[in-house]
Amino acid sequence: MDRLSDTPQTAANSAATLAVDPVTMTTTTGILTIDLDAIVANWTRLKSQGVPAECAAVVKADAYGCGITPVTRALWKAGCRTFFVATLDEARAVRDVARTAVIYVLDGFFPNSGPTFAEIDCRPVIGDATEFAEWESLRKITGRQNAAAIHIDTGMNRLGFSIAEAEALLPRIHAGNHGITLVMSHLANAELLGDPMNGRQVAAFRDIASRFSGVAASLSNSSGIFLGSQFHFDVLRPGAALYGVNPTPEADTPMLPVVNLKARIAQIRQIERGQTVGYGATWTARRPTRLAIVTAGYADGYFRAAGSVDNRRGAEAVVAGKRCPIAGRISMDLLAIDITDVPPHAVRRGHMATLIGDGITVDHLAHHAGTIGYEVLTNLGRRFTRVYVGEAD
């Protein structure tokens, strides 16, 4: 069933509602469609890949731009019971729709944040001794049996205890009543199947995690799930793969596409051979050319770097069922598509061009923009109407 959410900037805080109304359909400059059933299918695929480990879901950054509320609701209904977020605001959004879920906050335990963790009933992912001491102090003062995760750095050199620092926690763990429910680390190069760093990290993590007696362990992100069962441990933490990003870029994607982006054609114009298009005059027509000027640009998350210049072909779009190249640089609000090979009767002003979908994936766009699918997803459609397809209730 088709559903429409709010405007894009507030989608994190609301569920999908009813089908697109006719006024919105004729006035919106673009439509970002998010397939909740595809997200659930991707979660189910990842879960089956990692049996018997529990499959959690990472829904930080507004569920990678797909809407934390409808995505969490759909995954909760499908059976997901553990969620990872980055911030307390995100934890609150998850708690609002998943009343008994286990929620871990990856950014850790900030000073004076204890009351909010207690109110939301979520768990910090603790990464250094100062955080751990403050969290333990809070437990003693309040008498609450608050839970937390321990993050151990095995090579990312981002957040986390060093191995030696984690070893120093072991007497406290062995003493019991410690409140630690998960020990975790993060893979740096999991998308590269043969990278030796993966082996080093899993060996280091297996050694230290085994010494946290009785505590569940988690290492695999989306790509890590496909490295083999030795990486799975007790809890899987897929993120980008849930939303259609390829977790195995060295092979065909095992995930279903989730997002579809269409933007409106504002004008169709004819230019002559030798004329240029866009800022910097970086693209020159090599033949008489028809252009569709489309109402999307880098302000909508369609990156400027995805445009075409004379010596480099950029991204593509689908117009009237045909793949067409972007012509020239992407502007803030507009882009140009070379539709010369589309029959004139098949396209007119007001029609929609597909920028993601119909075979053009988030990863394809990311490639042309010189970035990754994660960045594309989390920037998409800030001014577009957002539509949810699938069951969100």
C-alpha positions as CSV (number, residue, x, y, z in Angstrom):
1,M,0.0,0.0,0.0
2,D,1.3,3.5,-0.8
3,R,1.8,6.0,1.9
4,L,2.9,9.6,2.2
5,S,5.0,11.0,5.0
6,D,5.4,14.6,6.0
7,T,7.9,16.9,4.3
8,P,11.4,15.6,4.2
9,Q,13.0,17.6,7.0
10,T,10.5,16.3,9.6
11,A,10.3,12.7,8.4
12,A,12.3,11.4,11.3
13,N,9.5,12.2,13.7
14,S,6.4,10.9,12.0
15,A,4.9,7.8,10.5
16,A,3.8,7.4,6.9
17,T,0.2,8.5,6.3
18,L,-2.1,8.3,3.3
19,A,-1.5,8.2,-0.5
20,V,-0.1,11.3,-2.2
21,D,-2.8,13.9,-2.6
22,P,-3.4,15.4,-6.1
23,V,-2.2,18.9,-5.2
24,T,1.1,17.7,-3.8
25,M,1.6,15.5,-6.8
26,T,1.3,18.4,-9.2
27,T,3.2,21.0,-7.1
28,T,6.2,19.0,-5.7
29,T,9.5,19.4,-7.5
30,G,10.5,15.8,-6.7
31,I,9.4,12.6,-5.0
32,L,11.6,10.4,-2.8
33,T,10.0,7.0,-2.4
34,I,11.2,4.6,0.3
35,D,10.3,1.0,0.2
36,L,9.8,-0.3,3.7
37,D,9.1,-3.8,2.5
38,A,12.5,-3.8,0.8
39,I,14.2,-2.7,4.1
40,V,12.5,-5.5,6.0
41,A,13.5,-8.0,3.2
42,N,17.1,-6.8,3.4
43,W,17.0,-7.2,7.2
44,T,15.6,-10.7,6.8
45,R,18.3,-11.5,4.3
46,L,21.1,-10.3,6.6
47,K,19.5,-12.2,9.5
48,S,19.6,-15.4,7.6
49,Q,23.2,-14.8,6.6
50,G,24.3,-14.6,10.2
51,V,22.2,-17.4,11.9
52,P,22.3,-18.1,14.8
53,A,23.5,-14.5,15.8
54,E,20.8,-11.9,16.6
55,C,20.4,-9.4,13.8
56,A,20.0,-5.8,15.1
57,A,19.5,-2.7,13.0
58,V,21.5,0.5,12.8
59,V,19.0,3.4,12.4
60,K,21.2,6.4,13.1
61,A,21.2,9.5,10.8
62,D,17.4,9.3,10.4
63,A,17.8,5.6,9.4
64,Y,20.4,6.7,6.8
65,G,18.0,9.3,5.5
66,C,15.1,7.0,5.1
67,G,13.1,8.1,8.2
68,I,13.9,6.7,11.7
69,T,10.2,6.4,12.8
70,P,8.7,4.5,9.9
71,V,11.8,2.4,9.4
72,T,12.0,1.4,13.1
73,R,8.3,0.7,13.2
74,A,8.6,-1.6,10.1
75,L,11.7,-3.5,11.5
76,W,10.1,-3.8,15.0
77,K,7.0,-5.4,13.4
78,A,9.3,-7.7,11.5
79,G,10.9,-8.9,14.7
80,C,14.0,-6.8,15.1
81,R,14.5,-6.2,18.9
82,T,17.9,-4.4,19.1
83,F,18.6,-1.0,17.5
84,F,21.8,1.1,17.3
85,V,21.7,4.9,17.1
86,A,24.3,7.6,17.3
87,T,22.5,10.2,19.6
88,L,20.1,10.4,22.4
89,D,17.5,12.2,20.2
90,E,17.6,9.2,17.9
91,A,17.3,6.8,20.8
92,R,14.1,8.7,21.9
93,A,12.7,8.4,18.4
94,V,13.2,4.6,18.5
95,R,11.8,4.3,21.9
96,D,8.6,6.1,20.9
97,V,7.7,3.3,18.4
98,A,9.6,0.3,19.9
99,R,8.6,0.4,23.5
100,T,10.6,-2.6,24.7
101,A,13.5,-2.6,22.3
102,V,17.1,-2.7,23.4
103,I,18.7,0.6,22.2
104,Y,22.5,1.3,22.1
105,V,23.8,4.8,21.7
106,L,27.1,4.6,19.7
107,D,28.4,8.1,20.5
108,G,28.8,7.2,24.2
109,F,28.1,8.6,27.6
110,F,28.4,12.4,27.7
111,P,28.8,14.2,31.1
112,N,25.5,14.8,32.8
113,S,23.6,12.7,30.3
114,G,22.8,9.9,32.8
115,P,19.2,11.1,33.6
116,T,18.3,11.1,29.9
117,F,19.7,7.6,29.4
118,A,17.6,6.5,32.3
119,E,14.5,8.3,31.1
120,I,14.7,6.8,27.6
121,D,15.9,3.4,28.9
122,C,18.8,3.2,26.5
123,R,22.4,2.0,26.8
124,P,25.6,3.9,26.1
125,V,28.4,2.4,24.2
126,I,31.3,3.3,26.4
127,G,34.7,3.8,24.9
128,D,37.1,5.1,27.6
129,A,37.9,4.9,31.3
130,T,36.5,8.3,32.1
131,E,33.1,7.5,30.5
132,F,33.1,4.2,32.4
133,A,33.8,5.8,35.7
134,E,31.1,8.4,35.3
135,W,28.6,5.7,34.2
136,E,29.5,3.5,37.2
137,S,29.2,6.5,39.5
138,L,25.7,7.2,38.2
139,R,24.7,3.5,38.8
140,K,25.9,3.8,42.4
141,I,24.2,7.1,43.1
142,T,20.9,6.2,41.6
143,G,20.9,2.5,42.5
144,R,19.7,1.8,39.0
145,Q,20.8,-1.4,37.3
146,N,21.6,0.6,34.1
147,A,23.1,-1.4,31.2
148,A,25.9,-0.4,28.8
149,A,28.2,-1.7,26.0
150,I,31.9,-1.6,26.0
151,H,33.6,-0.6,22.7
152,I,37.1,-1.9,22.1
153,D,39.3,-0.5,19.4
154,T,40.9,-3.3,17.3
155,G,42.3,-1.1,14.6
156,M,39.9,1.6,13.5
157,N,41.5,4.2,15.8
158,R,38.3,6.0,16.3
159,L,36.3,5.4,19.5
160,G,37.0,2.6,21.9
161,F,39.2,1.3,24.7
162,S,42.6,-0.1,23.6
163,I,43.1,-3.8,24.2
164,A,45.2,-3.0,27.3
165,E,42.6,-0.7,28.6
166,A,39.9,-3.3,28.1
167,E,42.0,-5.9,29.9
168,A,42.1,-3.5,32.9
169,L,38.3,-3.7,33.1
170,L,38.3,-7.5,33.4
171,P,38.5,-7.6,37.2
172,R,35.4,-5.4,37.4
173,I,33.6,-7.7,34.9
174,H,34.6,-10.8,36.8
175,A,33.3,-9.3,40.1
176,G,29.7,-9.5,38.8
177,N,26.9,-7.0,38.9
178,H,28.7,-4.9,36.3
179,G,25.8,-4.0,34.0
180,I,27.8,-4.7,30.8
181,T,25.5,-6.4,28.3
182,L,27.6,-6.2,25.1
183,V,31.3,-5.9,24.1
184,M,31.9,-4.7,20.6
185,S,34.4,-3.5,18.0
186,H,34.2,-2.1,14.5
187,L,35.8,-3.4,11.3
188,A,37.7,-0.8,9.2
189,N,37.9,-2.6,5.8
190,A,35.1,-5.2,5.9
191,E,34.0,-4.4,2.3
192,L,37.3,-5.7,1.1
193,L,37.0,-9.4,1.3
194,G,40.6,-10.3,1.2
195,D,42.0,-7.4,3.2
196,P,44.4,-8.9,5.9
197,M,43.3,-6.2,8.4
198,N,40.0,-8.1,8.7
199,G,41.8,-11.2,10.0
200,R,43.9,-9.2,12.4
201,Q,40.8,-7.4,13.8
202,V,38.7,-10.5,14.2
203,A,41.6,-12.4,16.0
204,A,42.2,-9.5,18.4
205,F,38.5,-9.1,19.1
206,R,37.9,-12.8,19.6
207,D,40.7,-12.9,22.1
208,I,39.5,-10.0,24.3
209,A,35.8,-10.7,23.9
210,S,36.2,-14.3,25.1
211,R,37.6,-12.9,28.4
212,F,34.4,-10.8,29.0
213,S,32.7,-13.9,30.5
214,G,29.0,-14.1,30.0
215,V,28.8,-10.9,27.9
216,A,27.5,-10.9,24.3
217,A,29.9,-9.8,21.6
218,S,29.4,-7.9,18.3
219,L,31.8,-7.2,15.5
220,S,30.1,-7.4,12.1
221,N,28.7,-4.3,10.3
222,S,26.9,-4.8,7.0
223,S,29.9,-5.9,5.1
224,G,31.3,-7.9,8.0
225,I,28.3,-10.2,7.9
226,F,29.5,-11.5,4.5
227,L,33.0,-12.2,5.7
228,G,32.0,-15.5,7.2
229,S,30.7,-17.0,10.4
230,Q,33.9,-16.3,12.4
231,F,33.0,-12.6,12.2
232,H,29.4,-13.0,13.4
233,F,29.7,-13.5,17.2
234,D,26.4,-12.9,19.0
235,V,24.9,-9.7,17.5
236,L,25.1,-8.4,13.9
237,R,25.0,-4.6,13.4
238,P,23.9,-4.0,9.7
239,G,23.3,-0.4,8.7
240,A,23.8,0.7,5.1
241,A,22.9,-2.7,3.6
242,L,19.4,-2.4,5.1
243,Y,18.9,0.6,2.9
244,G,20.1,-0.9,-0.4
245,V,23.8,0.0,-0.3
246,N,25.9,-2.9,-1.6
247,P,27.8,-4.5,1.3
248,T,30.0,-6.6,-1.1
249,P,31.2,-4.0,-3.7
250,E,33.6,-6.6,-5.2
251,A,30.5,-8.6,-6.3
252,D,26.9,-8.1,-7.2
253,T,24.8,-6.7,-4.5
254,P,22.7,-9.2,-2.5
255,M,20.4,-6.4,-1.3
256,L,17.2,-5.0,-2.7
257,P,17.1,-1.3,-3.7
258,V,15.2,0.8,-1.2
259,V,15.0,4.4,-2.5
260,N,13.6,5.9,-5.8
261,L,14.2,9.5,-6.6
262,K,12.2,11.4,-9.3
263,A,12.4,15.1,-10.1
264,R,10.3,17.2,-12.3
265,I,11.2,18.4,-15.7
266,A,10.8,22.2,-15.7
267,Q,11.8,22.9,-19.3
268,I,12.8,21.2,-22.5
269,R,15.2,23.2,-24.7
270,Q,17.1,22.8,-27.9
271,I,20.8,23.8,-28.3
272,E,23.1,23.7,-31.3
273,R,26.3,21.8,-31.8
274,G,29.1,23.7,-30.1
275,Q,27.0,25.3,-27.4
276,T,27.9,24.8,-23.8
277,V,25.8,23.8,-20.7
278,G,26.0,24.9,-17.1
279,Y,28.4,26.7,-14.9
280,G,31.9,26.9,-16.1
281,A,30.8,25.9,-19.7
282,T,32.4,22.5,-19.0
283,W,30.1,20.5,-21.3
284,T,29.9,21.1,-25.0
285,A,27.2,19.7,-27.3
286,R,28.7,17.5,-30.0
287,R,25.4,17.5,-32.0
288,P,22.1,19.4,-32.0
289,T,20.9,18.5,-28.5
290,R,17.6,18.4,-26.6
291,L,17.9,19.1,-22.9
292,A,15.5,18.4,-20.1
293,I,16.1,20.9,-17.2
294,V,15.2,19.1,-14.0
295,T,14.3,20.5,-10.6
296,A,17.0,18.8,-8.5
297,G,20.5,19.9,-7.5
298,Y,23.1,19.7,-4.8
299,A,20.7,21.4,-2.3
300,D,18.7,18.3,-2.7
301,G,21.6,15.9,-2.1
302,Y,22.4,15.3,-5.8
303,F,26.1,16.0,-5.5
304,R,27.7,18.6,-7.8
305,A,30.5,16.2,-8.5
306,A,28.1,13.8,-10.3
307,G,27.8,16.2,-13.3
308,S,29.4,15.7,-16.7
309,V,32.3,17.6,-18.3
310,D,33.7,17.3,-21.8
311,N,36.3,14.8,-20.8
312,R,34.4,12.8,-18.2
313,R,30.9,11.2,-18.4
314,G,28.9,11.8,-15.2
315,A,25.8,10.2,-13.8
316,E,22.7,9.2,-15.7
317,A,19.0,9.6,-15.4
318,V,16.0,7.7,-16.8
319,V,13.6,9.7,-19.0
320,A,10.7,8.0,-20.7
321,G,12.3,4.6,-20.0
322,K,15.7,5.5,-21.5
323,R,19.0,6.1,-19.8
324,C,20.3,9.6,-20.6
325,P,23.5,11.3,-19.5
326,I,23.6,14.3,-17.3
327,A,24.9,17.3,-19.2
328,G,27.2,19.8,-17.5
329,R,27.6,20.7,-13.9
330,I,24.9,20.2,-11.3
331,S,23.5,23.5,-10.0
332,M,22.0,24.2,-6.6
333,D,18.4,23.6,-7.7
334,L,18.7,22.3,-11.3
335,L,20.5,19.9,-13.5
336,A,20.4,19.2,-17.3
337,I,19.8,15.9,-19.0
338,D,20.7,15.1,-22.6
339,I,17.4,13.7,-23.9
340,T,18.3,13.9,-27.6
341,D,17.8,10.1,-28.1
342,V,14.3,10.1,-26.4
343,P,11.5,10.5,-28.9
344,P,10.1,14.0,-28.6
345,H,6.5,12.8,-28.2
346,A,7.6,10.7,-25.1
347,V,8.6,13.5,-22.8
348,R,7.3,17.0,-22.0
349,R,7.4,19.7,-19.4
350,G,6.0,18.5,-16.1
351,H,7.0,14.9,-16.5
352,M,9.3,13.3,-14.0
353,A,12.9,12.1,-14.6
354,T,14.2,9.2,-12.5
355,L,17.5,10.0,-10.8
356,I,17.7,6.9,-8.7
357,G,15.7,3.8,-9.6
358,D,15.0,1.9,-12.8
359,G,18.4,0.3,-12.6
360,I,20.3,3.4,-11.3
361,T,21.3,2.5,-7.8
362,V,22.5,4.7,-4.9
363,D,25.9,3.1,-5.4
364,H,25.9,4.1,-9.1
365,L,25.3,7.8,-8.2
366,A,27.9,7.6,-5.4
367,H,30.5,6.3,-7.9
368,H,29.9,9.3,-10.2
369,A,30.0,11.7,-7.3
370,G,33.3,10.3,-6.0
371,T,31.7,9.2,-2.7
372,I,29.9,6.3,-1.1
373,G,26.2,5.3,-0.9
374,Y,26.1,6.2,2.8
375,E,26.7,9.9,2.0
376,V,24.2,9.9,-0.9
377,L,21.4,8.3,1.3
378,T,21.9,10.7,4.2
379,N,21.7,13.8,2.0
380,L,18.8,12.9,-0.4
381,G,15.6,14.8,-1.0
382,R,15.7,17.5,1.6
383,R,13.0,19.5,-0.3
384,F,11.1,16.6,-1.9
385,T,7.9,15.0,-1.0
386,R,8.6,11.7,0.7
387,V,6.5,8.7,0.0
388,Y,6.6,5.3,1.8
389,V,5.7,2.1,0.1
390,G,4.9,-0.9,2.2
391,E,3.5,-1.6,5.6
392,A,4.6,0.9,8.3
393,D,1.9,0.3,10.9
